[in-house]
Amino acid sequence: MTAHEVVRPGAPVAAAVAAAVTVALPLPPEDQARSDLYALAARLLLAPPDAALLAGLAAADPILAEGGDHQLADAWEKLVLASSVMDADAVAEEFDALFVSSGTPALNPYGSLYLSGFMNDTPLAELRTDLAAFGIGRVRGVAESEDHLGALCETMRVLIAGGGGIPRQPLGRQKRFFDSRIAPWYARCLKDMQNAEGANFYRLVAAFVAALLAIEAEAFAVEEGVDV
């Protein structure tokens, strides 16, 4: 088991390699699990879940945590339970109340704001330099800037799994990006989300994302000699 294995996966899919043709090997099960969890975190942070996603979450299997740390498993169980009783319209109203406003929203999960005190500040410019080095650019028509915590979770998914012509990145590069662009501020942001007035479903989303990122931070902290 690697330091990054946060769920107990099933058997990996066999790789198919044709003669004279290079085929990308499937992700190791632990990386597939990480990619899937980051994808869900990004989806929930960037937009409210629709009825289909809530139904999928309500039917999800439990996460089987390795070791004695059950924080992620517990947060997941509460999110799954809430998804079975929440109405999609109610969750959308909560999302709008917390994150959308004609003035200043109650919550602004942007790295620049937490790192410098200002939106669209130097940390965003530095992040864009990092993203350009990976070949990642902002999608046209997307309102959120790249330092939104949901967008950063999606970036981590791409670094782990690849996609859109962007290759998977070595663990060392994932670590460097996480340590510089997510680790310094995510805990404060998610604590604000958990404590926000009117946060009901999103209090549980914040707890789930916080548990995921805490496990990532711990795993990255013990990685030694990884490729960069």
Buried (B, 14 or more C-beta within 10 A) or exposed (E): EEBBBBBEBEEEEEEEEEEEEEEEEEBBBBBBBBBBBBBBBBBBBBBBBEEEBBBBBBEBEEBEBBEEBBBBBBBBBBBBEBBEEBEBEEBBEBBEBBBEEEEEEBBBBBBBBBBEEEEEBEBBEBBBEBBEEBEBEEEEEEEBBBBBBBBBBBBBBBBBBBBEEBEBBEBBBBBBBBEEBBBEBBBEBBEBBBEBEEBBBBBBBBBBBBBBBBBBBEBBEEBEEBEE
